[in-house]
Amino acid sequence: MPCTTLLAGKKATVDGSTMIARNEDYGHALNPKRFVVVKPADQPKEYQSITTKCKVDLPDNPMQYTALPENDTKIKTMGEWAEGGINSANVTMSATETSTTNSRVLGVDPLVKKGIGEEDFVTIILPYIHSAREGVQLLGNYLAKYGTYESNGVIFSDKDEIWYMETIGGHHWAAKRVPDDCYVVAPNWFTITDFEFNTDDTMASDDLEQMINDHHMNVDGGDTYNLRHIFGSHLDSDYEYNVPREWYIQKLFNPSDEEPVDNIDLPFARKPEHKLTLEDFKYALSSHYQRTPYDIYNEDSTDAERHQFRPVGIQRNQEIHVLQIRNDVPEKIAGICWIAFGPNPYNAIAPFYANVNDTPATYRDTAEKFDITKMYWISHVIATIGDDHHRRYNMTIEEMQRSTVAQGRHILLETDPVAESLDGSELQAKLEEANNKIADAAYQAAMKCLGDMVKNGTLQIQLNH
């Protein structure tokens, strides 16, 4: 199971923005991704899933939105898999965090083989919602009508609220608002814990509480509901694959709290000990248990320790998106898509304005075949070389990562005050100009990193005399 999700409310971030992020991982190392803008005219009016052939009736009024779909070749055979983006109403969506469940749930509400799933969610939801709450409600309606063939976590946010929604069986679901001063880590298992029905900060399918009670599913008994206990898995594989990732990121943001690595009752949401930054998000979602015995690159650890747990940053990372809605600028420039392709420990993340009609070619035109002029492929080259000699190249890669974020932040800082006075086509042109500058700076930083790695590595190769 792929992906790791990280969320932070507006009072938990250093600048008062809402931020939702997710690593899109894949079953093997390569699955080329693109960063695009989907215009209303390009949004399908009649939607049919490639995977299941499920047909979905869509509204007539789609908005423009950004997305991270497959390349053109795979769309024809696999579907869009749009993964995450920001629409023109400054509502964000990321889907999905593949999740776990248990046989008790699936016995009561089996999965629907011809339903909807990760391939479809962003495409059929994001263009039609004007708030995070509305996103939960619309997807909930679709789950009731069409069902789903998999267990997933889905995230919605706007400038004020973040909601984490989890599918339950074939037709049921629950969603909880992330507290404004908290963050949430979701690592491929059922994440929501304590849940109160019928509150302003929770939503659920209409008969979920009745289903729990009618089928004796509340393993804790009483009138309280811990949804992770009720609907989640508690498998040996969870202790290797899922729990350690949540443990490590919570350890980063709450270092004074001592929790065992096998604690299956880590809280759903926590208040961080410091205000969170974009850099915190990127480090956490690139992490591999640094400064612990479980780090794959820890030369003092045993082989068993280094391979004991599945890291967050892994060779199967295809892209990371951090979707930020800023609250200290006008709405027309508030949405920022932070994007990086390839294995996260070896890539660099760059910010892009969402309110644009097109995206930079180095991020937009990723093809199936290797092409070092595209960010997806150069990121994989750096990872392939860097992994073999992590200590040798680590400082070079860190410099690329720092430089890319710094240059991106500086271009945003220069562009924001100019863009505030623009509208219409002039605004679009200015934001696209800034995005192209950011993309070029990111690409040049990656090429410099690769060049420095070659210069360094050439002196170390075994073929010498």
C-alpha positions as a Markdown table, in Angstrom:
| # | Residue | x | y | z |
|---|---|---|---|---|
| 1 | Met | 0.0 | 0.0 | 0.0 |
| 2 | Pro | 1.4 | 3.4 | -1.0 |
| 3 | Cys | 1.2 | 7.0 | 0.3 |
| 4 | Thr | 1.6 | 9.1 | 3.5 |
| 5 | Thr | -0.6 | 12.0 | 4.3 |
| 6 | Leu | 0.2 | 15.1 | 6.5 |
| 7 | Leu | -2.3 | 17.9 | 7.4 |
| 8 | Ala | -2.0 | 21.1 | 9.4 |
| 9 | Gly | -4.7 | 23.6 | 10.5 |
| 10 | Lys | -4.3 | 27.3 | 10.1 |
| 11 | Lys | -3.3 | 27.9 | 13.7 |
| 12 | Ala | -0.7 | 25.1 | 13.5 |
| 13 | Thr | 1.2 | 26.7 | 10.7 |
| 14 | Val | 3.7 | 29.5 | 11.0 |
| 15 | Asp | 1.9 | 31.8 | 8.4 |
| 16 | Gly | -1.7 | 31.0 | 9.2 |
| 17 | Ser | -2.3 | 29.0 | 6.0 |
| 18 | Thr | -4.1 | 25.6 | 5.8 |
| 19 | Met | -1.8 | 22.9 | 4.4 |
| 20 | Ile | -2.6 | 19.4 | 3.2 |
| 21 | Ala | 0.0 | 17.1 | 1.7 |
| 22 | Arg | 0.4 | 13.6 | 0.5 |
| 23 | Asn | 3.1 | 11.4 | -1.1 |
| 24 | Glu | 1.8 | 9.6 | -4.1 |
| 25 | Asp | 3.6 | 6.3 | -4.0 |
| 26 | Tyr | 3.3 | 3.4 | -6.6 |
| 27 | Gly | 3.7 | -0.3 | -6.7 |
| 28 | His | 7.1 | -0.1 | -8.3 |
| 29 | Ala | 9.7 | 2.6 | -8.9 |
| 30 | Leu | 8.5 | 4.4 | -12.0 |
| 31 | Asn | 5.1 | 5.8 | -12.9 |
| 32 | Pro | 5.6 | 9.2 | -14.7 |
| 33 | Lys | 3.4 | 12.0 | -13.4 |
| 34 | Arg | 2.5 | 15.4 | -14.7 |
| 35 | Phe | 1.3 | 18.8 | -13.2 |
| 36 | Val | -1.5 | 20.3 | -15.3 |
| 37 | Val | -4.4 | 22.7 | -15.3 |
| 38 | Val | -7.8 | 21.2 | -16.3 |
| 39 | Lys | -10.1 | 23.8 | -17.9 |
| 40 | Pro | -13.9 | 23.6 | -17.7 |
| 41 | Ala | -14.1 | 22.8 | -21.4 |
| 42 | Asp | -11.8 | 19.8 | -20.9 |
| 43 | Gln | -13.8 | 18.4 | -18.0 |
| 44 | Pro | -15.8 | 15.3 | -19.1 |
| 45 | Lys | -19.6 | 15.8 | -19.1 |
| 46 | Glu | -20.2 | 12.0 | -19.1 |
| 47 | Tyr | -17.7 | 10.2 | -16.9 |
| 48 | Gln | -16.8 | 6.5 | -16.9 |
| 49 | Ser | -14.1 | 4.9 | -14.9 |
| 50 | Ile | -11.5 | 3.1 | -16.9 |
| 51 | Thr | -10.9 | 0.5 | -14.1 |
| 52 | Thr | -14.5 | -0.4 | -13.3 |
| 53 | Lys | -16.5 | 1.1 | -16.1 |
| 54 | Cys | -18.7 | 2.8 | -13.5 |
| 55 | Lys | -20.6 | 5.7 | -15.0 |
| 56 | Val | -21.0 | 8.9 | -12.9 |
| 57 | Asp | -23.5 | 11.6 | -13.7 |
| 58 | Leu | -21.6 | 14.9 | -13.3 |
| 59 | Pro | -23.0 | 18.5 | -12.8 |
| 60 | Asp | -22.9 | 20.9 | -15.7 |
| 61 | Asn | -20.9 | 23.7 | -14.1 |
| 62 | Pro | -17.2 | 22.5 | -13.5 |
| 63 | Met | -14.6 | 24.9 | -12.3 |
| 64 | Gln | -11.0 | 25.0 | -13.4 |
| 65 | Tyr | -8.5 | 23.1 | -11.3 |
| 66 | Thr | -4.9 | 21.8 | -11.1 |
| 67 | Ala | -4.2 | 18.1 | -11.1 |
| 68 | Leu | -1.4 | 15.5 | -11.1 |
| 69 | Pro | -2.6 | 12.9 | -13.6 |
| 70 | Glu | -0.9 | 10.0 | -15.4 |
| 71 | Asn | 0.8 | 10.7 | -18.7 |
| 72 | Asp | -1.3 | 10.5 | -21.9 |
| 73 | Thr | -0.3 | 6.9 | -22.7 |
| 74 | Lys | -1.5 | 5.6 | -19.3 |
| 75 | Ile | -4.6 | 7.7 | -19.1 |
| 76 | Lys | -6.0 | 5.6 | -22.0 |
| 77 | Thr | -5.4 | 2.3 | -20.1 |
| 78 | Met | -5.4 | 3.3 | -16.4 |
| 79 | Gly | -7.5 | 6.4 | -16.1 |
| 80 | Glu | -6.7 | 9.9 | -14.9 |
| 81 | Trp | -5.6 | 9.3 | -11.2 |
| 82 | Ala | -5.6 | 13.1 | -10.8 |
| 83 | Glu | -4.4 | 12.7 | -7.1 |
| 84 | Gly | -4.7 | 16.3 | -5.9 |
| 85 | Gly | -5.2 | 19.9 | -6.8 |
| 86 | Ile | -6.7 | 23.3 | -6.1 |
| 87 | Asn | -9.8 | 24.6 | -7.9 |
| 88 | Ser | -10.7 | 28.2 | -8.8 |
| 89 | Ala | -12.7 | 28.6 | -5.5 |
| 90 | Asn | -9.5 | 27.9 | -3.5 |
| 91 | Val | -10.7 | 24.5 | -2.4 |
| 92 | Thr | -8.1 | 21.7 | -2.3 |
| 93 | Met | -8.5 | 18.0 | -2.5 |
| 94 | Ser | -6.1 | 15.1 | -2.2 |
| 95 | Ala | -7.1 | 11.5 | -3.0 |
| 96 | Thr | -6.3 | 9.0 | -1.8 |
| 97 | Glu | -4.5 | 7.6 | 1.2 |
| 98 | Thr | -5.0 | 3.9 | 0.7 |
| 99 | Ser | -6.3 | 2.5 | 4.0 |
| 100 | Thr | -6.8 | -0.7 | 5.9 |
| 101 | Thr | -10.0 | -2.2 | 7.3 |
| 102 | Asn | -11.1 | -5.5 | 8.8 |
| 103 | Ser | -13.3 | -8.5 | 8.1 |
| 104 | Arg | -16.0 | -7.4 | 10.5 |
| 105 | Val | -16.7 | -4.3 | 8.4 |
| 106 | Leu | -16.4 | -6.1 | 5.0 |
| 107 | Gly | -18.8 | -8.8 | 6.2 |
| 108 | Val | -21.5 | -6.2 | 6.9 |
| 109 | Asp | -20.8 | -3.8 | 4.0 |
| 110 | Pro | -18.7 | -5.5 | 1.2 |
| 111 | Leu | -16.7 | -3.5 | -1.2 |
| 112 | Val | -18.4 | -2.8 | -4.6 |
| 113 | Lys | -16.3 | -4.2 | -7.4 |
| 114 | Lys | -17.9 | -1.9 | -10.0 |
| 115 | Gly | -17.8 | 1.3 | -7.8 |
| 116 | Ile | -15.6 | 4.4 | -7.8 |
| 117 | Gly | -12.2 | 4.8 | -6.3 |
| 118 | Glu | -8.9 | 6.6 | -6.3 |
| 119 | Glu | -8.8 | 6.7 | -10.1 |
| 120 | Asp | -12.0 | 8.8 | -10.1 |
| 121 | Phe | -12.3 | 10.9 | -6.9 |
| 122 | Val | -10.5 | 14.1 | -7.8 |
| 123 | Thr | -11.9 | 14.3 | -11.3 |
| 124 | Ile | -15.6 | 13.8 | -10.2 |
| 125 | Ile | -15.4 | 16.0 | -7.1 |
| 126 | Leu | -12.9 | 18.8 | -7.1 |
| 127 | Pro | -14.3 | 20.8 | -10.1 |
| 128 | Tyr | -17.7 | 21.1 | -8.3 |
| 129 | Ile | -17.1 | 22.1 | -4.7 |
| 130 | His | -16.9 | 25.5 | -3.1 |
| 131 | Ser | -15.8 | 24.5 | 0.4 |
| 132 | Ala | -14.1 | 21.6 | 2.2 |
| 133 | Arg | -17.4 | 20.6 | 3.8 |
| 134 | Glu | -19.1 | 20.5 | 0.5 |
| 135 | Gly | -16.4 | 18.1 | -0.8 |
| 136 | Val | -17.1 | 15.7 | 2.0 |
| 137 | Gln | -20.8 | 15.8 | 1.4 |
| 138 | Leu | -20.6 | 15.3 | -2.4 |
| 139 | Leu | -18.2 | 12.4 | -2.1 |
| 140 | Gly | -20.5 | 10.9 | 0.6 |
| 141 | Asn | -23.4 | 11.1 | -1.8 |
| 142 | Tyr | -21.5 | 9.4 | -4.5 |
| 143 | Leu | -20.3 | 6.6 | -2.1 |
| 144 | Ala | -23.9 | 6.0 | -1.2 |
| 145 | Lys | -25.0 | 5.9 | -4.8 |
| 146 | Tyr | -22.1 | 4.1 | -6.5 |
| 147 | Gly | -20.1 | 2.4 | -3.7 |
| 148 | Thr | -16.3 | 2.0 | -3.7 |
| 149 | Tyr | -14.0 | -1.0 | -4.4 |
| 150 | Glu | -11.3 | 0.0 | -1.9 |
| 151 | Ser | -10.7 | 1.6 | 1.5 |
| 152 | Asn | -9.3 | 5.1 | 1.3 |
| 153 | Gly | -8.7 | 8.4 | 3.1 |
| 154 | Val | -9.6 | 11.6 | 1.3 |
| 155 | Ile | -8.6 | 15.2 | 2.3 |
| 156 | Phe | -10.4 | 18.4 | 1.6 |
| 157 | Ser | -9.4 | 21.9 | 2.7 |
| 158 | Asp | -10.2 | 25.6 | 2.2 |
| 159 | Lys | -8.8 | 28.7 | 3.8 |
| 160 | Asp | -10.4 | 27.9 | 7.1 |
| 161 | Glu | -11.1 | 24.2 | 7.4 |
| 162 | Ile | -9.4 | 20.8 | 6.7 |
| 163 | Trp | -11.5 | 17.6 | 6.7 |
| 164 | Tyr | -10.1 | 14.0 | 6.7 |
| 165 | Met | -12.6 | 11.6 | 5.3 |
| 166 | Glu | -12.4 | 7.8 | 5.4 |
| 167 | Thr | -14.4 | 5.3 | 3.4 |
| 168 | Ile | -15.9 | 2.4 | 5.4 |
| 169 | Gly | -16.8 | -0.8 | 3.5 |
| 170 | Gly | -18.5 | -0.4 | 0.2 |
| 171 | His | -20.9 | 2.5 | 0.9 |
| 172 | His | -20.2 | 4.0 | 4.3 |
| 173 | Trp | -17.8 | 6.8 | 5.4 |
| 174 | Ala | -16.9 | 9.1 | 8.3 |
| 175 | Ala | -15.1 | 12.5 | 8.3 |
| 176 | Lys | -13.6 | 14.6 | 11.0 |
| 177 | Arg | -12.5 | 18.2 | 10.9 |
| 178 | Val | -8.8 | 18.7 | 11.8 |
| 179 | Pro | -8.6 | 21.1 | 14.7 |
| 180 | Asp | -7.1 | 24.5 | 13.7 |
| 181 | Asp | -4.2 | 24.2 | 16.0 |
| 182 | Cys | -3.3 | 20.5 | 15.2 |
| 183 | Tyr | -1.7 | 18.3 | 12.6 |
| 184 | Val | -2.6 | 14.8 | 11.4 |
| 185 | Val | -0.5 | 12.0 | 10.0 |
| 186 | Ala | -2.2 | 9.2 | 8.1 |
| 187 | Pro | 0.0 | 6.3 | 7.0 |
| 188 | Asn | -2.1 | 3.7 | 5.1 |
| 189 | Trp | -4.3 | 2.6 | 8.0 |
| 190 | Phe | -7.6 | 3.7 | 9.5 |
| 191 | Thr | -6.7 | 7.0 | 11.2 |
| 192 | Ile | -9.7 | 8.6 | 12.8 |
| 193 | Thr | -10.0 | 7.6 | 16.5 |
| 194 | Asp | -12.5 | 9.2 | 18.9 |
| 195 | Phe | -15.6 | 10.2 | 17.1 |
| 196 | Glu | -18.8 | 11.9 | 18.2 |
| 197 | Phe | -21.8 | 11.7 | 15.8 |
| 198 | Asn | -23.9 | 14.7 | 14.9 |
| 199 | Thr | -21.4 | 17.5 | 15.8 |
| 200 | Asp | -20.3 | 20.5 | 13.8 |
| 201 | Asp | -16.8 | 18.9 | 13.5 |
| 202 | Thr | -17.9 | 15.5 | 12.3 |
| 203 | Met | -19.9 | 14.0 | 9.4 |
| 204 | Ala | -20.8 | 10.5 | 8.5 |
| 205 | Ser | -23.0 | 8.3 | 6.3 |
| 206 | Asp | -26.6 | 8.5 | 7.6 |
| 207 | Asp | -26.8 | 5.0 | 9.1 |
| 208 | Leu | -23.2 | 4.6 | 10.3 |
| 209 | Glu | -23.9 | 4.7 | 14.0 |
| 210 | Gln | -26.9 | 2.4 | 13.6 |
| 211 | Met | -24.7 | -0.1 | 11.6 |
| 212 | Ile | -22.1 | -0.1 | 14.5 |
| 213 | Asn | -24.8 | -0.8 | 17.1 |
| 214 | Asp | -26.9 | -3.2 | 15.1 |
| 215 | His | -23.9 | -5.4 | 14.2 |
| 216 | His | -22.2 | -5.2 | 17.6 |
| 217 | Met | -19.1 | -3.6 | 16.1 |
| 218 | Asn | -18.0 | -1.3 | 19.0 |
| 219 | Val | -15.2 | -3.4 | 20.5 |
| 220 | Asp | -14.7 | -0.9 | 23.3 |
| 221 | Gly | -18.3 | -1.0 | 24.4 |
| 222 | Gly | -20.2 | 1.9 | 25.9 |
| 223 | Asp | -21.4 | 5.0 | 24.2 |
| 224 | Thr | -18.1 | 6.2 | 22.8 |
| 225 | Tyr | -16.7 | 5.4 | 19.4 |
| 226 | Asn | -13.1 | 4.9 | 18.5 |
| 227 | Leu | -13.4 | 4.4 | 14.7 |
| 228 | Arg | -9.8 | 3.0 | 14.4 |
| 229 | His | -10.7 | 0.3 | 16.8 |
| 230 | Ile | -14.0 | -0.4 | 15.1 |
| 231 | Phe | -13.1 | -0.3 | 11.5 |
| 232 | Gly | -9.3 | -0.5 | 11.3 |
| 233 | Ser | -7.0 | -3.4 | 11.0 |
| 234 | His | -4.6 | -4.6 | 13.7 |
| 235 | Leu | -2.3 | -6.8 | 11.7 |
| 236 | Asp | 1.3 | -7.8 | 12.2 |
| 237 | Ser | 2.0 | -5.9 | 8.9 |
| 238 | Asp | 0.7 | -2.7 | 10.4 |
| 239 | Tyr | 3.5 | -2.7 | 13.0 |
| 240 | Glu | 6.0 | -2.9 | 10.2 |
| 241 | Tyr | 4.4 | -0.8 | 7.5 |
| 242 | Asn | 2.1 | 1.8 | 9.0 |
| 243 | Val | 2.5 | 2.5 | 12.7 |
| 244 | Pro | 6.2 | 3.5 | 12.5 |
| 245 | Arg | 5.6 | 6.2 | 10.0 |
| 246 | Glu | 3.0 | 7.9 | 12.2 |
| 247 | Trp | 5.2 | 7.4 | 15.2 |
| 248 | Tyr | 8.2 | 9.1 | 13.5 |
| 249 | Ile | 6.4 | 12.2 | 12.2 |
| 250 | Gln | 4.8 | 12.7 | 15.5 |
| 251 | Lys | 8.2 | 12.3 | 17.1 |
| 252 | Leu | 9.5 | 15.1 | 14.8 |
| 253 | Phe | 6.7 | 17.6 | 15.7 |
| 254 | Asn | 6.3 | 16.5 | 19.4 |
| 255 | Pro | 9.9 | 15.6 | 20.4 |
| 256 | Ser | 9.2 | 15.9 | 24.1 |
| 257 | Asp | 6.6 | 13.1 | 24.1 |
| 258 | Glu | 8.1 | 9.7 | 24.4 |
| 259 | Glu | 6.0 | 7.1 | 22.5 |
| 260 | Pro | 6.9 | 3.5 | 21.7 |
| 261 | Val | 7.3 | 2.8 | 18.0 |
| 262 | Asp | 4.7 | 0.0 | 18.2 |
| 263 | Asn | 1.9 | 2.2 | 19.8 |
| 264 | Ile | -1.2 | 1.5 | 17.8 |
| 265 | Asp | -3.1 | 4.1 | 19.7 |
| 266 | Leu | -1.3 | 7.2 | 18.6 |
| 267 | Pro | -3.8 | 10.1 | 18.5 |
| 268 | Phe | -5.5 | 11.2 | 15.4 |
| 269 | Ala | -4.6 | 14.8 | 15.8 |
| 270 | Arg | -1.8 | 16.5 | 17.9 |
| 271 | Lys | -0.9 | 20.1 | 18.6 |
| 272 | Pro | 2.7 | 20.5 | 17.5 |
| 273 | Glu | 5.4 | 21.9 | 19.8 |
| 274 | His | 6.3 | 24.6 | 17.2 |
| 275 | Lys | 4.5 | 26.2 | 14.3 |
| 276 | Leu | 4.8 | 24.1 | 11.2 |
| 277 | Thr | 6.5 | 25.3 | 8.0 |
| 278 | Leu | 6.6 | 24.0 | 4.4 |
| 279 | Glu | 10.1 | 22.8 | 5.2 |
| 280 | Asp | 8.8 | 20.8 | 8.1 |
| 281 | Phe | 6.2 | 19.1 | 5.8 |
| 282 | Lys | 8.8 | 18.3 | 3.1 |
| 283 | Tyr | 11.3 | 16.9 | 5.7 |
| 284 | Ala | 8.7 | 14.7 | 7.3 |
| 285 | Leu | 7.4 | 13.4 | 4.0 |
| 286 | Ser | 10.9 | 12.6 | 2.9 |
| 287 | Ser | 12.0 | 11.0 | 6.1 |
| 288 | His | 13.6 | 7.6 | 6.6 |
| 289 | Tyr | 13.9 | 7.5 | 10.4 |
| 290 | Gln | 16.9 | 9.7 | 10.5 |
| 291 | Arg | 18.8 | 9.7 | 13.9 |
| 292 | Thr | 17.3 | 6.3 | 14.8 |
| 293 | Pro | 18.6 | 2.8 | 14.4 |
| 294 | Tyr | 15.9 | 2.2 | 11.7 |
| 295 | Asp | 17.4 | 4.6 | 9.1 |
| 296 | Ile | 18.4 | 2.7 | 6.0 |
| 297 | Tyr | 21.6 | 4.8 | 5.8 |
| 298 | Asn | 22.6 | 4.4 | 9.4 |
| 299 | Glu | 26.0 | 2.7 | 9.2 |
| 300 | Asp | 26.0 | 1.9 | 12.9 |
| 301 | Ser | 22.8 | -0.2 | 12.8 |
| 302 | Thr | 22.4 | -3.8 | 12.0 |
| 303 | Asp | 20.9 | -4.9 | 8.7 |
| 304 | Ala | 17.8 | -6.1 | 10.5 |
| 305 | Glu | 17.3 | -2.7 | 12.1 |
| 306 | Arg | 17.8 | -0.8 | 8.9 |
| 307 | His | 15.2 | -2.8 | 7.1 |
| 308 | Gln | 12.7 | -3.3 | 10.0 |
| 309 | Phe | 10.2 | -0.5 | 9.1 |
| 310 | Arg | 8.8 | 1.0 | 5.9 |
| 311 | Pro | 10.1 | 4.6 | 5.6 |
| 312 | Val | 8.0 | 7.6 | 4.5 |
| 313 | Gly | 10.5 | 8.7 | 1.8 |
| 314 | Ile | 10.9 | 5.6 | -0.4 |
| 315 | Gln | 12.0 | 4.8 | -4.0 |
| 316 | Arg | 8.3 | 4.4 | -4.9 |
| 317 | Asn | 7.5 | 8.1 | -4.3 |
| 318 | Gln | 6.2 | 9.4 | -7.6 |
| 319 | Glu | 5.2 | 12.9 | -6.5 |
| 320 | Ile | 4.6 | 14.9 | -3.4 |
| 321 | His | 2.0 | 17.8 | -3.3 |
| 322 | Val | 1.6 | 20.3 | -0.5 |
| 323 | Leu | -1.6 | 22.2 | -1.2 |
| 324 | Gln | -1.5 | 25.6 | 0.6 |
| 325 | Ile | -4.3 | 28.2 | 0.9 |
| 326 | Arg | -2.8 | 31.4 | 2.3 |
| 327 | Asn | -4.7 | 33.7 | 4.5 |
| 328 | Asp | -2.5 | 36.8 | 4.3 |
| 329 | Val | -2.9 | 37.6 | 0.6 |
| 330 | Pro | -5.9 | 38.2 | -1.7 |
| 331 | Glu | -7.9 | 35.2 | -2.7 |
| 332 | Lys | -6.8 | 35.4 | -6.4 |
| 333 | Ile | -3.2 | 34.5 | -5.4 |
| 334 | Ala | -3.9 | 32.5 | -2.2 |
| 335 | Gly | -3.6 | 29.0 | -3.7 |
| 336 | Ile | -0.1 | 27.5 | -3.9 |
| 337 | Cys | 0.7 | 24.0 | -5.2 |
| 338 | Trp | 4.1 | 22.9 | -3.9 |
| 339 | Ile | 5.2 | 20.1 | -6.2 |
| 340 | Ala | 8.1 | 17.6 | -6.4 |
| 341 | Phe | 8.5 | 14.5 | -8.5 |
| 342 | Gly | 10.4 | 11.3 | -7.7 |
| 343 | Pro | 11.8 | 9.8 | -4.5 |
| 344 | Asn | 11.4 | 12.5 | -1.8 |
| 345 | Pro | 14.8 | 12.2 | 0.0 |
| 346 | Tyr | 16.4 | 13.2 | -3.3 |
| 347 | Asn | 14.0 | 15.7 | -4.8 |
| 348 | Ala | 13.3 | 19.4 | -4.3 |
| 349 | Ile | 9.9 | 21.0 | -3.9 |
| 350 | Ala | 8.8 | 24.1 | -5.7 |
| 351 | Pro | 5.8 | 26.4 | -5.3 |
| 352 | Phe | 3.4 | 27.2 | -8.1 |
| 353 | Tyr | 0.4 | 29.6 | -8.2 |
| 354 | Ala | -2.8 | 27.6 | -8.8 |
| 355 | Asn | -4.8 | 30.4 | -10.4 |
| 356 | Val | -3.2 | 29.9 | -13.9 |
| 357 | Asn | -4.3 | 28.6 | -17.3 |
| 358 | Asp | -1.1 | 26.5 | -17.9 |
| 359 | Thr | 1.8 | 25.0 | -16.0 |
| 360 | Pro | 5.5 | 25.0 | -16.8 |
| 361 | Ala | 6.6 | 22.5 | -19.5 |
| 362 | Thr | 9.2 | 20.8 | -17.4 |
| 363 | Tyr | 6.5 | 19.7 | -15.0 |
| 364 | Arg | 3.6 | 19.4 | -17.5 |
| 365 | Asp | 5.0 | 17.3 | -20.3 |
| 366 | Thr | 6.3 | 14.2 | -18.6 |
| 367 | Ala | 6.2 | 11.3 | -21.1 |
| 368 | Glu | 6.6 | 7.6 | -20.6 |
| 369 | Lys | 10.1 | 7.5 | -22.0 |
| 370 | Phe | 13.1 | 8.9 | -20.2 |
| 371 | Asp | 13.7 | 12.6 | -20.9 |
| 372 | Ile | 16.2 | 14.4 | -18.7 |
| 373 | Thr | 14.7 | 17.8 | -19.7 |
| 374 | Lys | 11.7 | 17.0 | -17.5 |
| 375 | Met | 11.7 | 17.3 | -13.7 |
| 376 | Tyr | 10.2 | 13.8 | -13.1 |
| 377 | Trp | 13.1 | 12.1 | -14.9 |
| 378 | Ile | 16.0 | 14.2 | -13.6 |
| 379 | Ser | 14.7 | 13.6 | -10.0 |
| 380 | His | 15.0 | 9.9 | -10.6 |
| 381 | Val | 18.5 | 10.2 | -12.0 |
| 382 | Ile | 19.6 | 12.1 | -8.9 |
| 383 | Ala | 17.9 | 9.5 | -6.6 |
| 384 | Thr | 19.5 | 6.6 | -8.5 |
| 385 | Ile | 23.0 | 8.0 | -8.1 |
| 386 | Gly | 22.5 | 9.4 | -4.6 |
| 387 | Asp | 21.1 | 6.3 | -3.0 |
| 388 | Asp | 24.2 | 4.2 | -3.8 |
| 389 | His | 26.5 | 6.7 | -1.9 |
| 390 | His | 24.2 | 8.6 | 0.4 |
| 391 | Arg | 26.9 | 10.0 | 2.6 |
| 392 | Arg | 29.0 | 11.2 | -0.3 |
| 393 | Tyr | 26.2 | 13.1 | -2.0 |
| 394 | Asn | 23.9 | 14.1 | 0.9 |
| 395 | Met | 25.2 | 17.7 | 1.3 |
| 396 | Thr | 25.0 | 18.3 | -2.4 |
| 397 | Ile | 21.3 | 17.2 | -2.4 |
| 398 | Glu | 20.5 | 19.2 | 0.7 |
| 399 | Glu | 21.9 | 22.3 | -1.0 |
| 400 | Met | 19.7 | 21.7 | -4.1 |
| 401 | Gln | 16.6 | 21.3 | -1.8 |
| 402 | Arg | 17.4 | 24.4 | 0.2 |
| 403 | Ser | 18.1 | 26.5 | -3.0 |
| 404 | Thr | 15.0 | 25.4 | -4.7 |
| 405 | Val | 12.7 | 26.4 | -1.8 |
| 406 | Ala | 14.5 | 29.6 | -1.2 |
| 407 | Gln | 14.3 | 30.7 | -4.8 |
| 408 | Gly | 10.7 | 29.7 | -5.1 |
| 409 | Arg | 9.8 | 31.7 | -1.9 |
| 410 | His | 11.7 | 34.7 | -3.2 |
| 411 | Ile | 9.8 | 34.7 | -6.5 |
| 412 | Leu | 6.5 | 34.5 | -4.7 |
| 413 | Leu | 7.6 | 37.4 | -2.5 |
| 414 | Glu | 8.4 | 39.5 | -5.5 |
| 415 | Thr | 5.3 | 38.5 | -7.4 |
| 416 | Asp | 2.6 | 38.8 | -4.7 |
| 417 | Pro | 2.6 | 42.6 | -4.4 |
| 418 | Val | 2.6 | 43.1 | -8.2 |
| 419 | Ala | -0.2 | 40.5 | -8.7 |
| 420 | Glu | -2.4 | 42.1 | -6.1 |
| 421 | Ser | -3.1 | 45.0 | -8.5 |
| 422 | Leu | -3.8 | 42.8 | -11.5 |
| 423 | Asp | -6.9 | 41.0 | -12.8 |
| 424 | Gly | -8.0 | 38.9 | -15.7 |
| 425 | Ser | -5.5 | 38.0 | -18.4 |
| 426 | Glu | -2.9 | 40.4 | -16.9 |
| 427 | Leu | -3.0 | 38.5 | -13.6 |
| 428 | Gln | -2.9 | 35.1 | -15.4 |
| 429 | Ala | 0.2 | 36.2 | -17.4 |
| 430 | Lys | 2.0 | 37.5 | -14.3 |
| 431 | Leu | 1.4 | 34.3 | -12.3 |
| 432 | Glu | 2.4 | 32.1 | -15.2 |
| 433 | Glu | 5.5 | 34.1 | -15.7 |
| 434 | Ala | 6.4 | 33.6 | -12.0 |
| 435 | Asn | 5.6 | 29.8 | -12.3 |
| 436 | Asn | 7.9 | 29.5 | -15.2 |
| 437 | Lys | 10.7 | 31.3 | -13.3 |
| 438 | Ile | 10.3 | 29.0 | -10.4 |
| 439 | Ala | 10.3 | 25.9 | -12.6 |
| 440 | Asp | 13.4 | 27.1 | -14.4 |
| 441 | Ala | 15.2 | 27.8 | -11.1 |
| 442 | Ala | 14.2 | 24.3 | -9.8 |
| 443 | Tyr | 15.4 | 22.6 | -13.0 |
| 444 | Gln | 18.7 | 24.6 | -13.0 |
| 445 | Ala | 19.2 | 23.7 | -9.3 |
| 446 | Ala | 18.6 | 20.0 | -10.1 |
| 447 | Met | 21.1 | 20.1 | -13.1 |
| 448 | Lys | 23.7 | 21.8 | -10.9 |
| 449 | Cys | 23.2 | 19.1 | -8.3 |
| 450 | Leu | 23.6 | 16.3 | -10.9 |
| 451 | Gly | 26.7 | 18.0 | -12.3 |
| 452 | Asp | 28.3 | 18.3 | -8.9 |
| 453 | Met | 27.5 | 14.6 | -8.2 |
| 454 | Val | 29.1 | 13.6 | -11.4 |
| 455 | Lys | 32.2 | 15.7 | -10.7 |
| 456 | Asn | 32.5 | 14.2 | -7.2 |
| 457 | Gly | 31.7 | 10.6 | -8.2 |
| 458 | Thr | 34.1 | 10.6 | -11.1 |
| 459 | Leu | 37.0 | 10.9 | -8.7 |
| 460 | Gln | 35.7 | 7.9 | -6.7 |
| 461 | Ile | 35.0 | 5.3 | -9.3 |
| 462 | Gln | 36.8 | 1.9 | -9.1 |
| 463 | Leu | 38.1 | 2.1 | -12.7 |
| 464 | Asn | 41.3 | 3.9 | -12.0 |
| 465 | His | 45.0 | 3.1 | -11.7 |
